[in-house]
Amino acid sequence: MPPVQFVLLDACRTLFGEGVNLGPEFLAYLQPSGAKVAFRTQAKRHHPDCFAGAPPEVKTLQTERFREIHQAYHLLNRYLEQRRLPRLPAPPPKTPPRASRQQPHRTAPPRPEAHNVPPLPMEFGLFAYYHGKIDYRDLIDALVWQRRQRPAIGAIACRWGWLNDARVRQILGHRGHSSRFGRKAVELGMLSPLQVEALLRHQRSRQQRLGQYFIDSGLLTVIEADQLARDLERHNARYSGGRR
């Protein structure tokens, strides 16, 4: 399966849950109306305002979850929009320019289009997209890169003494109701749901930051990335569940 599909299916899993049979066929038949209904359901359930009186750790967890839901919906919505666009005919082959004394003026490639930033907490990559610093393709490529960089849950569980290599192989070979390692481990009784949640949190904390990808790719300078990070911190503080 192409890496891009893994990212899109992760987004589907965030919106639709593990109970749905996710795969390339699901993406092929998914419609914008279905994605919107799933997003509204999840957003209503996990909106930070619903946890205003909860302990700080719960509010932090729900705010993070709400950001994941919003990013998942955005990725799927953009994918569905592009899927509906008609294919344009291939451009004619370029002819070599005639030799001349004066070289034609070269313009810099256009910057991605800026969008209205929604009043929601969000991740760095989506924030950079809304500010016109990167385009949709850059965002997907960065998420694929980040997914490849993060440590495997099985390796973390072995390092923590919760699993061993033999059990990891057994979990990977298990044909259960889900393709996710954590869900398979729970089905086999080798990990508890709380252990899986702890592993996922640690995995997210150890993955490479998207800002580094954009800097290494030449899409952002260090100064631009730092400024975006500060703007994002203010944005999320304003729209998080903990705002005054």
N, C-alpha and C positions, 0 to 999 in steps of 0.2 A: 504494500500500500504506500503511495507517495507520502512524504512527510507532511505536505500541506493538508492532506486528508486527515492525518492524525490530529493536527491542530483544530480543524473544523469539527471533527468528531468529539474532541475534548469539549468544545463549545456546546455541542449538542448534548453531551452528557451533563453539563452544568445546568442547562435549561430543562431538559426532559427527564433527567434522572437515570439511574441504572436499570430501571425496569423495562426500558425501551430497547428493542433489538437494534442496536446501532451498527451501521456498516455503510459501505458505499451506496447501497440501494436506498438507505434512509435519506442520505443526502440528495440522491437523484430525485426523490419524490417529495422532499420537503418543500412546502409553500410558505411565502411570507406571512400569510395569515396564521399558520400554525406556529411559526416562530414567535410572532407577536403575542399570541395567547399564552404561550409558555413563558415568555419573558414577563408579562404582566402578572402572571400567577406567582412566579418566583420572586419578583420585585416586591410585590405586596407582602409576601410571607417574610422576606428578609430585610425590608427597609429599615435603616437604622432608627428612624423615628419610632418604630414599634418597640424599641428596646431602651427607651429613654431612662427608665427606672431600673434597668438591669445593672449588675456589677460591671466594673470597667472592662474586665477581660471578656465578658460576653458581648459588650458593645463593640469592642475592638474586633472580635471574631466576626460579628454580623456586618460590620462596616467593610471588612475584607471580603466577606462573602458577597456583599452587594456590589462591590467593584468587579468581582469575577463575573457576576451575572450580567452586569451592564456590558462588559467587554465581550462576553460570549455572544450576546445578542447583536452587538455591533458587527462582529466578525461574520456572523451568519447572515445578517441583513445585507451587508455589502456583497457577500458571496452570491446571495440570491439575486441581487440587483444586477450584478455582472453576468450571471447566468442567463438572464432574460434579454441582455443586449444582443442585437444581431451581429453576426460576424462581418467585419468590414473586409472588402476585397484587398488582396495583397497589393502594396504600393508597387509602381513600375520600377524596374531596375535602374539604379543610379548610373548616369553616364559621367565619364570623367570630365572635369571642368577644362575648358580651353585655357591654354596658357595666356596669361596677360600680365602686364606690368603691375597692375594694382590688384592686390588680393581682396576678395570679397570680405565684407564685414561679418564677423562671426559673433553671434549672440549667445549668451549663456543659456543653458537649458532652463525652461520655466520651472519655477518652484511649485511644489504641490499646492493645491488649493486649500486655503484655510476655511474652517467651518465654525459655526457657532458652538462654543463650548457649552455642553449641557450642565445644568446645576446639579451635578452628581459627583460623588467621589470616584476616582478612576486611577488606573495604573499609568506608569510613565509613558509607555508606548502609545496608548490611546490618546493621552494628553498631547504628545508631540504631533500625532496625526491631526487632531482638531486644530492645532495651531499652525498647520501647514508646513511643518518642518520635515515631515516624511509623507510618503503616499501609502496607499493600502498595501501594495506589494511589499514595500519595505517593512511594514508592520508584520505581515505574515512571515516574511523571511526571518525577522528578528525572533518571533515566537518559535519558529522551527529550530533556530539556533539555540535558543534558551532551553527548549525541550531536550535537545541532544546533550546539553552541557550538564543538566542536573543529575545528581546521583540516583541510582536505582533504589527503589524502596526495599527490595530484597537485600541489597548490600548493606543498607543502613540497619535493617533488622538483625543481620548477622553480626554487625559490629556492636550492636547493643546487647547481643546475647539472647535475642528473642527467637531467632531461627538459626539453622545451620545450612550448609550447602545442599545436603540431601533433601531437606524440607523445601528449600527454594526450588529445586528441580521438580519436586512433587507438585508444588503449587503451580509452577509454570506449565506443567503437563496436564493440569486438571481441566476438564471440559465441563464447566459449570454454566450458570446462567449469565455470567458476566465475563468479559475479556480482561477486566482490571485485576491486577495482582492482589490488591488489598481485599477486594470483594471475594476473590477465590480463597484467600487465606482465611477469611471469616467463615466461608461456607465449609471449609475443611476443619474448622475449629482450631486452627494453628495460631490465629491472632484474634484479639477482641476488636470490636469497632473502635474503642477508645485508643487502642494501640495503633490501629491503622490511621486514625486522625492525627495522632502524635507524629507518626512517620511522615505523613503528608505535609504537616506543618514544617517539620525539620527539612524535608526535601525542598520546599519552597524557599526556606531561609538560606539554603546552601547554593541555590542556582545563581548563575551569573546575571548581573543586572543588564537590562536592555540598553541602558545608556551607553555602556561600554561597546556594545555591538554597533550602535550608530556612530560612535566616535571612530572605531576601527575601520568602519566602512566608508568613512569620509562624508557621512550624511550630516553630522553635527561636529562642531568644534567642542573642545573641552569647556570653553566659556559658555557656549550656547547650551550645552548639556547641564552645566551647573545652574544657569539661570532658569532653565525649564524645571529643574528639580526644586528650586526655591519657589517658583510660581506654583508648581504642583502641590507643594506642602501647604502653601496658603490656601489654595483652592480646596484641598481636601479638608483642611481645618474648618473652612467656612461651611462646607456642605456635609460634614460628617455628623453622625448622631450625637457627638459630644459637644456640638456648638452651643454657645450660650444664647 
